[in-house]
Structures are given as structure tokens and as C-alpha cells.
Amino acid sequence: MSENIILDVRHMQKGYKKFPVLKDVSFQIKQGHILGLIGKNGAGKTTLMKSILGLNTNYQGEIIFHGAKMTASNETMKSEIGSLVDVNFYDDMTAYRNLKVAMMLTKTIHGSEQDERIHELLSFVGLETSANKSVRSFSFGMKQRLALAQALITKPVLLILDEPFVGLDPIGIEEVKSLLRRLCRDNETSIIFSSHQLTEVCDLADDIVVLSDGMIKYSDTYENMKNSNISMVELMR
């Protein structure tokens, strides 16, 4: 496998109560690349993401991460993947305390380093002045940025983001896109994100994977898609 392939999903199949959701899904993502995952509701995007994260089990196929087969029991491997999938906060706690609790649960950052890391994360997502404010008072956009900070706690090499732009106003969308580009540029973080907002996919993604009825209908670079005059909307039908 090529050295710069960080994630290799091979022949993934997953169903619920004998209803197939993913049907032989295979794709790769390179280090430092952003992959846009698109498809209609029910296409299998969230199921795919949760399977990669180990939140879904009993799937068929293989997930190769950093050249090794991923297993649900490998905590070190899982700590290298951050996610914005089904994120919940303690609304009565501050942004600082929420990150502190999440950090204590990961058990990967020593107590003496936790405060510095929390301030670093809040500064990165632009919430340093809101560190001691209750999350209950946060706008949706602020919660999305806090969710991103939480996903970055362990300095992951791969980020998996389920609809990171949903509910954001145009300024919030641009802020999140800017943060994601910085992660790729400065840290060579790889990112997989799903979105219904095709404008943001076109603006951000290096690579495109289109899921339709549990199967990959298209997989290529965005540049090749654009040059081929292929319609994403038509691919999603």
C-alpha cells in the first residue's frame, strides 16, 4: 500500500436486521487530503462513518488504518481518529469544563498538560474568550466549533465529520472551512466529511465519493469530476 494512504476501506458491508445499508464499499484517503462524502438521505454515509469509528460492529470487510487492520479493541489506533458524529455536550458546564471532561475520558493527555491543550484548542477554534461561558448560552455555530475542538483533543491524524456545516450561517461555514484547511495545511490531517451542501463540497474537497443505495457510484478527485462536467446532483439520484 502506498505510504501516503492513511485509510483504506475494503469491501465494507453492513446491514441492520438483514436490511443491507452498505454493499461492498471500498475507497482510500491520502494523508493531508479532504474527502467529501455525498449522497441522499439513507445512502449509508453515517453508517459508513460510524463503522470506521468503531461505533458500528458486525460489519464485513476490512478497515486498514496506517497500514494495519483496525480493531475495536485498539485504543491507540482509535485515539488517532477524531470525529464530529453524534456529539453531545454538558450544557450546564462551561466550554472549558466540557473539554476537560472529554480529555479526562480519553486518558491520553497527562494532567499537567491538559490546561495548556484546552487553551490551545479553544484558541484554534476561536472560542478563547468564551472558555468560561456555559455551553447552554452558545449559538449553534459556537457549539459546532466546540465540537471540532473536542474532536481534536488527541491531535488526530484523521478527522471524520458528519454534516459539519449543517445549521451554520454563511460566516460560520467560512470559519469552519478555514479551520479545516489549516489542519490539512499545517498538520497534514486527513479529513472525511459528509454534506448535503454541494457548494461547500466543491469548495473544500480534494476527492469525492458519491454513495447511492449503499454502493459507491463515483470516486475520483474533484478536479477530474469538474473537468469531466459530471453533475453531482445527477450522481446522487
N, C-alpha and C positions, 0 to 999 in steps of 0.2 A: 504494500500500500504506500502511496506517495507520502512523503514526510509531512507535507503541509495539509493533509486531510485530517481534520480533528475529529469528525464524527462520520461514521459510515453505517447507515441503517440498511439492513439486508433482509429482504423478503418478509417484512413485518406483516403479520396477520393478527387481527384482534376482533373479537365479537362479544356480544352480551346476550346471554340466554339463546345461544345458537343463531343470533342475528348478526351477520358479518358487518363490521364497521370499517375495518381496514383489510384490503385484499391484495396482498403481495406488494407492499410499498418498499421501494429502495431508493435511496438518494445519499449524497455526500455533501459536506460543507467544509470549505477550506479555512485554515486559520486566518483570522482578520477579515473574513468576508461576512456580509449581511445577506441572509437568505429570506426572501419574502414568501410566505406560505399562504396561498389564497384558495378560496373555494366557497361554494354556497354553504348555508347552514346545514349541518348534517353530513357534510362531505367527509368528516373524520379528522379535521385539523386538531381539535382539542384532545381527542383520543390519542392521536399520534404524539402530541407534546407530552401528555401525561405518561405515556408509555416510556418515552425517552427519559423522563424524570424519575421513573420507578414508582409512580403513583398508580399505574395500572400494571397488573401482573397477568400471568397466564396467557401471554401472547406467544405467537410462533414467530420465529425469525431470530436475527441477531442484531445487537447494537454494539458496534465497535467504537470505543472512545479512546483516543490516544494510542491506537494500535492494540488495545486489549479488550476482550469481551466484557461488557458491563454486566454486573450482577447486583441484585437488590441489596445484598449484604455489604457491598464495598462502599463504606462511608467516605473513605478518602477520595474515591473517584466521584462520588455524588457531590462532595464539597466543592469540586471544581466546576460545577454547573449551577448557575444562579437562575432563578425563574420569577416570572410575574404571571403566575397562574393560580387562580383561586386565593388571592391574597386577602388576609383579614388582619385588622388592627384592634388594639385595645383602645377604644375611643376615649375612655376616661383618662388615659395616660398621655404624657407628652410625646412628641416625636422622638426626643432623646431616649425616654424610657422604653418606647416600643423597640427601638434599635438595640438597646441594652438587653432586653429580654430575648430578642431574636439571637443576639450574639452569644448569650449565655447558653442557649439551646444548641447552638452549633458546636460548642466546645472546641473550637479550633483557634480561638484568639485568647491569649492569656489576659488575666485581669488587668495587669499593668498597662497593656496596650489597647484596652477596649475604649477608653475615653478618647484617645488620640484618633483611633479609627472612626469612631462615631462622628467626631467633629469634621474629619476629613470627608466622610460620606455626605454629611449634611451640607457642607460647603460645595461639594461637587454637584449636587442636585439643586443648589440654590435655596436651601432651607435653613441656612445657618442662623438667620435672625428669628426663626420660628422654632428653634430647638426646644424651648420650654413652654410652648403653647400646646394646649390639649388638641389631640387629633380630631376631636369632635368639632372643633371650630374650623377645620381645614376645608378648603374648596376641593372639588373633585380633582382638579389639576395638581394641587398640593399633595393629595393622597397618592396620585399616580407617581409623583416624583419621590415621595417617601417609600413607595413600593419598590421603585428602582433602586433606591439606596439600600433597602433591605436585601434585594437580590444580589447586591454587590459586596455584601459583608465579607465573604470568604475570598474575595478577589478572583472570581471565577474566570475560566478561560472560554467558557461558553455560556451565553445567556439565551433563555427561552422565554419569549414574551407573547402572551395570548392577548391580542387586541390592545396593545399599549396606547393607542390613540383614541379609543372609544370614549366619548363624553368630553373630550378636550376641545377648547376653543382654538381658533387658528394660532394664537400666540403660544398656547400650551403645546400644541402639536409641533411647532417650530422649535420650542425649547427642548422637548424630548428628543426630536430628531438630532438636534445639535449635540446633546449628551451622548447619544448612541454613536454618532460619527466620531466623537472624541475618544470613546472607548476603543473603537476599532483602530483609529489612527495612533493613539498614544500607547495602548496596551496590547494591540493585536487581538482583542477579544473578538470571538466569533458570535454572531447573533442570528437566531431564528425567530422571526416574528410573524404572527398571523394578523391579517387585517382585511376588512371589507372596503377600506378606503383606498381605492386603486391609485389615486394621485400620490399618496404617501408611499405606496409600494414602489411606484415608478421612480420617485424622488430618492429613495433610500436604498433599495435592494441592489446588490451586485448580481444575485442569482434569483431565479423564480422557480417555484414548484407549485403547480396547479393540481389540487386534489378534486376529484369528481367521483362521487359514489364509491368512496373508499379506495380509489386507484389513482395513480399519478397519470394525469392526462398530458402534462407538459413539464419538462425540466431542462432548463438551459440558463445561460446568462441573460440578464435583462437587455444587454446590448444586442445580443443576437435576436432576441424577441422583437426589439424595436426596429432593427434593420430588416426583419422579415415581414414587417407590417402585420404581425399577428395580433388579433384582438383578445385581450384578457377576458373581456366580457363574454365573447363567444366561447372561449375555452372553458369558462365556468358553467356554461349552460348544460 
